[in-house]
Amino acid sequence: MIHVPEELAASQAKFNGEAGRAFVAALPGRAEEFLGRWGLRVTGPPMHGVASLVLPVEREADGVRAALKMQILDDETEGEPLGLRTWGGAGAVRLLDHDAATGTMLLERLDEARPLSAVEDTREALGIVAGLLSRLVAVPAPEGLRTLGDIAAGMLADVPEAAARLGADDAAVLRDCAAAVREVAGEPGDRLLHWDLHFGNVLAAEREPWLAIDPKPLAGDPGFELLPALMDRFDPDGFLWGFDLLAEVVGDRRRATAWTLGRVLQNGLWDVADGEPALDPGQVAAARILLARRA
């Protein structure tokens, strides 16, 4: 019997309600099903994030080490197998098998004990992200993914109501970010985006030094990829150095600026929807640095 960590059960109940509780209740049976179906044996304790349970496994037929990942199907997770298959291991973890009905995946085993977040030198870590980013966004998005155009339209529609629930300073930042997005919304891009490329979602590997994991694939402009890594260890004094490093990879600093402000906008809208009375101070500071440069 597979044990479901209490932290995963709590996060699923918090974010997904009854659907999350049902997902957690079904996990032991689902694990047993796919261990049998794909001929796997568990080789260590379960691992988890906010949304998924991952079992370290080994294929009985050939001894290949892998990871069995189970997560609830939603707008963010349903495109993961398609994105991973499209990248084909170029900068990202390889997909070995997949069940479309449940979203269960068998993935290449990486070294979960060596995340990029363990690299103490922030500039070195950002350089590694830049190298992965250049490879990931070089790939055209396949048909069937969410699009940045649709997401941007939804964000812009939500701004008036969200701004009305914030103090004057935060509301002004939200509106300024929205104005930047409007300038580029007509050309949302067509690259395959990871959408959550930060230090914790990059692991050391045997096949390559570092590989990205846990994408939430999206079709769009590469400039929408920069903010997560830049906020890992936010430092106002070093922010523009890191931004310029990543913006050089995606090729157009003006668009990268606008879409990075779009990520601040997205995060701010989520905070407001969750009932937060103010925007995240670090995100506000990052936005103001970029807005000042645009002025």
Buried (B, 14 or more C-beta within 10 A) or exposed (E): EBEBBEEBBEBBBEBBEEBBEEBBEBBBEBBEBBBEEBEBEBEEEBBBBEBBBBBBBBBEEEEBEBBBBBBBBEEBBBBBBBBBEBBEBBBBBBBBBBBEEBBBBBBBBBEBEBBBBEBEEBEEBBBBBBBBBBBBBBBEBBEEBBBBBEBBBEBBEBBEEBBEBBEEEBBBBBBBBBBBBBBBBEEBBBBBBBBBBBBBBBBBBEEBEBBBBBBBBBBBBBBBBBBBBBBBBBEEEBBBEBBEBBBEBBEBBEBBBBBBBBBBBBBBBBBBEEEBEBBBEBBBBBBBBBBEEEE
